[in-house]
Every structure is written in C-alpha cells, then in structure tokens.
Amino acid sequence: MSNNKENNKRIAKNTVFLYCRMLFMMLISLYTSRIVLSTLGIEDFGIFNVVGGIVTMLTFLNSSMTVSTQRYLNYELACSNHTHLASIFSTSINIHITISIIIIILSETVGIWLLYNHMSIPHEKINAALWVFQLSILSTVIMIMSVPYNAIIIAYERMGVFAYISILEAILKLVIVYVLLVFNKIDTLKLYAVLMCCIQIIIRFIYTIYCKKNFPEIKYKLSFNRKLFNEMINFASWNLIGNIAVIAYTQGLNILLNIFFSPVINAARGIAVQVQNTIRSFCQNFQTALNPQITKSYATKDFEYMSSLIYASSKYSFFLLFFISLPILIETKEILNWWLKEVPEHTTSFARLIICTSMIEAISNPLITAVQATGKIKRYQIIIGSIQLSILPISYIALSLCKIPEIAFIVNLVIITVAQIARIFIVKTLMPFSIKKYFKTVIYKIILVCSTSYIPTVILYYILPNNNFFSFISLCIFSIILTSITIYTLGLDDSEKKVIKNKATKIYNYIIN
C-alpha cells in the first residue's frame, strides 16, 4: 500500500511537470500556427501537411516498434533486471536502424510515386513539395533513431526532462516564425521545411546526450541477441496491424481528402488537427505520467492497483479533455476567426468532429496500455485493427457517393466508437477486469457529466449575442463553473471527493497561516 502511495506521488509530480510543459507549448503553438499559416498561405500550408503526411504514413513499422520498446523497458525496469534492460536497449537500436533503412527505401519509391502521380499539387509547387518530402524523410529517420532514448526516459519516469527540452523546442519554433517573417521574399515553404528539420536534429541530439550521461548502465553494444530480437519483433508484428489502422485513418484520410478535393481542404484539416493536439495534450500528459505504472503493476501482479489506474486514467482523461473542449466545441467558429487571419473552409466542422473523436480516444488509451502490458496482443490487434482499418475504404465509398469532406470524419468517429466498445470486452479476457465496474465507474459518470454540462451551456450560447467577446468570456466562465461542479458532484466517488477536500483544506490552511 505504501509503495502504491509513492507511485501515486510520482504520478502527480510527473503530471505537474508535463502540464507546465503543455501550457507553455500550447501558447507558443497557437501563436506560431497563426503566423505560419499567414506567411505560407493556405495552399502551401496544406501542401506541407499532406506531403509530410506521406512520409508519416510509411512509418507504421516504427510505430509498432515504439510500443514494443516502451513495453519491454517498462516491464524489465519493474523487475529491476538492469542487465536485461541494457540488452533490450541495444536490440531496440538495432531494430530501429533496420526500420530507418526500410522507411527510406519505401519513401523514395512508393512515396515518390504517390507524390508525382496521385497528389493534387499545383505544377509550380512540385519542386517545393519535393523539398518538403525529402526533409520530412530526414526528420523521420532522426525521430526513429531517438525512440529507444525517449523510451528510456519514460521508463525511468523522468518527465521533468521532457518538460525542459519541449520548452526549448517551442522556443526554437518561435524563432522559426521570426525567420519566416524576415526572409519572406524567398520560397517560404522550402525555408520552413529546412528549419523544422534543423529543430528535429537539435532536439534529438539533446535527448541522446542526456540519456548517455544520466543512464550510464544503458549503453549500446554492437551485439545480436537473436531470441530477444525475435521476441520484440513478434510483439511488434501484431502491433503492426493496429498501427497500420491508425496511419490509415489519420494520414490515409488526409491523402484521401487531397485526392477528392484540394490542398485547401488539407489546410483545413491541418488547422483542425492542431486544435486537436492542443486540447488533447491536457489528457495525454496525465496518461504519459501514469502509463508506466500500469505496465509495472502488471509486471508485479498487482492487478487491483492496475485496475484502479485504468478506471482513474480513463475517467480523469475524459474529464480533463471535456473540461477544456466544451467551450471550444460551442464557440469553434468564433475562436478560429479570432485566432487566424484567414480560416480555411470546413475548418470549423472538421475541428468539432476531430475533438469528439479525441474524447473517445482519451478513454481508450489506458485500456490500450493495459493490453500492451499483458503482451497478449494477437487477438486484440486482429479484432481492433480490422475494425479501424475499415475506416479508409468506408470513407472512400462515402466520399464517392457524397462529395462532402465532413463525411470522412463522421465515418471515423463512428468506427472509433465501435472499436472502443469492442476493446472493453477484449480486455476482460486478458486480465482480471470488471466490465460492470468499468461502466459504472467510468462510462455512466461520463454520460452524467456530459449531459448535465453540455445542454445548459448550449442554451446559454443561443441566448447570448453572437460574435461578441463578452458573450464568449461569459460562456467560458459559465462552462468552467458548471463543468467543475458536475465533475465533482456527479463524476467523482466519495473517496475521490475526500481526497480533493483534504487537499483543498491543506491549501486553505497554508494560505491563511
């Protein structure tokens, strides 16, 4: 019990670090996105997103190995097996070198073919698009080779490191904005691609140096452990199904939108995704701090604590996301108009649909971590991967029948919801897990909080004058107060309320004394 208390304190500390990081990066991101869109223009911004997305689409191998590397490092660290930990690290680097070579080959063949034969890019922009493509390949390879180092930092739960380095990354992106404004007479699309690649190189170099200095027991050794290599590859191979599905309904949809429409639609999706990433970070930071403990509790066979972490992470992640998303969902159009100088068509509807999808994904992430912890992922990946893979062909059929870009996002939302329902029942077969308690503790409370918060806020929106800053502030304040009250009264159980009361009492006593 005392060990679990220490783990909870560590989770809280790491969450604070990650939230400080998130707030700083969010402010910088909102500003830089506005200037970059204005400087590049809607068309060039759309080209940057869709061309970079081609390379991202080809990184499905790396996505699988990232999960495999993180799982094995977390598991062995929980078992205090440092010798095997070093072996896992070296093996993962060997695997990622192989993946990098495969990605380069795929990008320079399949990727180039897609770029020249199937992408909707103006003829005069092909050269700049090729620059973006090649620099995206370089950035991706650098990112792939840094995966084992980042996984080590997460396994040791050194979240403060992520906070400091991410703040540096945000500052460097701010510098890019200044450079684009100063050198706006040259091809800004090429310049932006070069500068973003340079930032990737700098940040990855810093992560690598930190790991080498702070984890001396984790050193790369040029050796080949066939058994471990095959074990990690086998684990990753089943993850491959799920990761291909994720790539399909993210970057695949992006390319599909480009084929049916134009780079302007890709720009709209790019802005919507930035809104999504900004608000999603509110729950991702919490989950990043908590995920290692889910894996470690499984390794030590503490299933009761593991289940409590899954319930808590699912519920709190959704509440955090809903808390920030509610006013954004209702005031999306007004927020985009204030934020951007020029808002691409369809951005408002894209943003709303993507945010709703993010809420479903927020609930699913703790369950995904639990499944990965068990190592028994074959059946899970076949079922969930097959469901998610259907998004792309169904979206293609829907877009062919109905030339409305929003239909692809609606298909995405529906199928992600179906996958989440299936995921709950699969987890039950892999570990001691109560579906009844999950629905009672998580789903039921989420429905209560959403219904009692959303309806009154929407009513207020229609009562207040439109396009009025005072109305926007009033609605935000109302939403924050109402959501806080409903989460506390309807979303938390008695023990959780007791913890909050005790913390509030301590803070109050500290202030008055």
Residue pairs with C-beta under 8 A, 6 or more apart in sequence:
4 302
4 305
7 293
7 296
7 305
10 157
10 293
11 289
11 290
11 293
12 289
13 159
14 157
14 159
14 160
14 288
14 289
15 159
15 285
15 286
15 289
15 290
17 159
17 160
17 162
17 163
17 289
18 159
18 162
18 163
18 285
18 286
18 288
18 289
19 282
19 285
20 163
21 162
21 163
21 164
21 166
21 167
21 285
22 281
22 282
22 285
24 166
24 167
24 170
25 166
25 167
25 169
25 170
25 281
26 278
26 281
28 170
28 171
28 173
28 174
29 170
29 173
29 274
29 277
29 278
30 278
30 339
31 174
31 177
32 173
32 174
32 176
32 177
33 271
33 274
33 339
33 340
34 339
34 340
34 341
35 177
35 180
35 181
36 45
36 176
36 177
36 180
36 192
37 45
37 267
37 271
37 340
37 341
37 342
38 340
38 341
38 342
39 177
39 180
39 181
39 184
39 188
40 48
40 180
40 188
40 189
40 192
42 263
42 264
42 267
42 342
42 344
43 122
43 125
43 263
43 264
43 267
44 125
44 128
44 188
44 189
45 267
45 270
46 258
46 262
46 263
46 264
46 265
46 266
46 267
46 268
46 270
46 344
47 121
47 125
47 128
47 129
47 132
47 189
47 263
47 266
48 132
48 189
48 192
48 193
48 270
49 254
49 266
49 267
49 269
49 270
49 273
50 119
50 254
50 255
50 258
50 263
50 266
51 115
51 119
51 121
51 129
51 132
51 133
51 136
52 132
52 133
52 136
53 251
53 254
53 255
54 107
54 111
54 114
54 115
54 119
54 133
54 136
54 251
54 255
55 103
55 107
55 111
55 133
55 136
55 137
55 140
56 136
56 140
56 247
56 250
56 251
57 247
57 251
57 252
57 255
58 103
58 106
58 107
58 110
58 111
59 103
59 140
59 144
59 247
60 240
60 243
60 244
60 246
60 247
61 99
61 102
61 103
61 236
61 240
62 96
62 99
62 103
62 140
62 143
62 144
62 147
63 239
63 243
63 246
63 247
64 236
64 237
64 239
64 240
64 242
64 243
65 92
65 95
65 96
65 99
65 147
65 232
65 236
66 147
66 151
67 236
67 239
67 243
67 372
68 92
68 232
68 233
68 235
68 236
68 239
69 88
69 92
69 95
69 96
69 147
69 148
69 151
69 232
70 151
70 154
70 155
70 372
71 235
71 295
71 372
71 373
71 375
72 88
72 92
72 232
72 235
73 85
73 88
73 89
73 92
73 151
73 152
73 155
74 154
74 155
74 291
74 292
74 295
74 296
74 299
74 373
75 295
75 296
75 298
75 299
75 373
76 84
76 85
76 88
77 85
77 155
77 156
77 296
78 295
78 296
78 299
78 300
79 299
82 217
85 217
85 218
86 217
86 218
86 219
86 221
87 225
87 228
88 228
88 232
89 148
89 152
89 218
89 219
89 220
90 219
90 220
90 221
90 222
90 223
90 225
91 225
91 228
91 229
91 232
92 147
92 148
92 151
92 232
93 145
93 148
93 220
94 224
94 229
95 229
95 232
95 233
95 236
96 144
96 145
96 147
96 148
97 145
99 144
100 141
100 144
100 145
103 137
103 140
103 141
103 144
104 137
104 141
107 133
107 137
107 140
108 137
111 133
111 137
112 133
114 255
115 121
115 129
115 130
115 133
116 126
118 255
118 259
119 129
119 255
119 258
119 259
120 258
120 259
120 261
120 262
120 263
121 129
121 263
122 263
125 189
128 187
128 189
128 190
129 189
131 189
131 190
131 193
131 194
132 189
132 190
132 193
135 193
135 194
135 196
135 197
136 193
136 197
138 197
138 200
139 196
139 197
139 200
142 200
142 201
142 204
143 200
143 204
145 204
146 204
146 207
146 208
149 207
149 208
149 210
149 211
150 207
152 211
152 215
152 218
153 161
153 162
153 207
153 210
153 211
154 288
154 291
154 292
155 292
156 215
157 289
157 292
158 214
159 288
159 289
161 210
162 288
165 203
165 206
165 207
165 210
168 203
168 206
169 199
169 203
172 199
172 202
172 203
173 199
176 192
176 195
176 196
176 199
179 191
179 195
180 188
180 191
180 192
180 195
183 191
211 218
212 219
235 375
235 377
238 377
238 378
238 381
238 382
239 372
239 377
239 381
240 381
241 381
241 382
241 385
241 386
241 389
242 381
242 384
242 385
242 388
244 385
244 389
245 384
245 385
245 386
245 387
245 388
245 389
245 391
246 388
248 388
248 389
248 391
248 392
249 388
249 391
249 392
249 395
249 412
249 415
249 416
252 391
252 392
253 269
253 391
253 392
253 395
253 408
253 409
253 412
254 266
254 269
256 392
256 395
256 396
256 399
256 408
257 265
257 266
257 269
257 405
257 408
258 265
258 266
260 399
260 403
260 405
261 405
264 344
264 345
265 344
265 345
265 346
265 405
267 344
268 344
268 345
268 346
268 347
268 350
268 405
269 350
271 336
271 340
271 343
271 344
271 347
271 350
271 351
272 347
272 350
272 351
272 354
273 354
275 328
275 351
275 354
275 355
276 351
276 354
276 355
276 358
279 321
279 324
279 325
279 328
279 355
279 358
280 321
280 358
280 361
280 362
282 320
282 321
282 323
282 324
283 316
283 317
283 318
283 320
283 321
283 362
283 365
286 313
286 316
286 317
286 320
287 313
287 317
287 362
287 365
287 366
287 369
290 309
290 312
290 313
290 366
291 313
291 366
291 369
293 309
294 306
294 309
294 310
294 313
294 366
294 369
294 370
294 373
295 369
295 372
295 373
297 303
297 305
297 306
297 309
298 306
298 370
298 373
298 374
298 431
299 373
303 431
303 432
306 370
306 373
306 431
307 432
307 433
307 434
307 437
309 366
310 366
310 367
310 370
310 433
310 438
311 437
311 438
311 441
311 442
313 365
313 366
314 362
314 363
314 366
314 367
314 438
314 442
315 441
315 442
315 445
315 446
315 491
317 362
317 363
317 365
317 366
318 359
318 362
318 363
318 442
318 446
319 446
319 449
319 487
319 491
320 362
321 358
321 359
321 362
322 359
322 446
322 449
322 450
322 453
322 483
323 480
323 483
323 484
323 487
325 355
325 358
325 359
326 453
326 454
326 457
326 479
326 483
327 457
327 475
327 476
327 479
327 480
328 335
328 351
328 355
329 352
329 355
329 356
330 457
330 458
330 461
330 475
330 479
331 461
331 472
331 475
331 476
332 348
332 351
332 352
333 348
334 467
334 472
335 472
336 343
336 347
336 348
336 351
337 343
346 405
346 406
349 406
349 409
350 405
350 406
350 409
353 406
353 409
353 410
353 412
353 413
354 409
356 413
357 409
357 412
357 413
357 416
360 413
360 416
360 417
360 420
361 416
363 420
363 442
363 446
364 416
364 419
364 420
364 423
367 423
367 424
367 427
368 423
370 427
370 430
370 431
370 433
371 377
371 380
371 423
371 426
371 427
371 430
374 430
374 431
376 430
379 426
379 429
380 423
380 426
380 430
383 422
383 426
384 419
384 422
384 423
384 426
387 415
387 418
387 419
387 422
388 415
388 416
388 419
390 415
391 411
391 412
391 415
391 416
394 411
394 415
395 407
395 408
395 411
395 412
398 407
398 408
398 411
399 405
399 407
399 408
424 435
424 438
425 435
427 433
428 435
441 493
445 490
445 491
445 492
446 491
448 486
448 490
448 491
449 483
449 486
449 487
449 490
449 491
452 482
452 486
452 490
453 479
453 482
453 483
453 486
456 478
456 482
457 475
457 478
457 479
457 482
460 474
460 475
460 478
461 475
464 471
464 474
464 475
465 471
488 497
488 500
492 500
